[in-house]
Amino acid sequence: MATEALTIDVNGRALALCAERAAFDPLAKSLFIADAHFGKDAVFRARGIPVPAGTTAESLARLDALVATHRPESIVFLGDLLHARESHADETLDALATWRAKHRALRLVLVEGNHDRHAGALPAAFGVDVVKEPHMLGPWALCHHPQTVDGAYALAGHEHPVYRLATRIDSVRLPCFRFGSRAGVLPAFGAFTGGFEVNGSLRGEMVYVVAQERVFAVRA
């Protein structure tokens, strides 16, 4: 089923918030993806925790859908592309190599995150440019850790933000985007990543939650 994107104004720039848990800048023709954590399931199994396989394949399928819809020229990963050293397992690297072979024309940039430093870089054949935060692109300061940057609007990951929606009898935690006056945080892209509930930490920020195939605003 096709998903929807919600285009908002962020500090004077259009940014499409995608239900696949990514953001797209149509002017820069660039996708922004935070916290993919590819190979996390392989890490758990390597450490003796019997979790199901398939999270990397599911994430790559969503990435394919984003590329097909938005036709980006580049993808910037806002840190934590891989989860840990065990993410270099053959099953994960083979899946990533197959995906990369289909999208050779795309420029891939990784803003180094804390997990990337422990996991180690992908082989050079993957063609990923690794940069330090903040990575400047148009009006954006692209980071892994949430922060403010003079003269730019910062977009980051790291937090895996989720927002709790509740009724009197039930509640649900949904991945969310959060935007303040000078910085915003994207939801974790990867499956099987968990989340940090932001309800109690908001200070006048706008929050947009992802619910199935839609993105919609909730009042902060």
LINBEL-V558089 format. One record per helix or strand of 3 or more residues. SS is the DSSP state (helix for helix, strand for strand). FROM is the first residue (numbers start at 1). LEN is the number of residues. Records with the same first field share a line. If there is no record, write none. Layout:
SS->FROM-LEN, FROM-LEN
This chain:
strand->5-6, 13-6, 22-4, 30-5, 74-4, 107-5, 128-4, 135-3, 140-3, 153-4, 161-6, 171-9, 183-3, 206-6, 214-5
helix->40-7, 55-16, 85-4, 90-13, 114-6, 124-3, 199-3
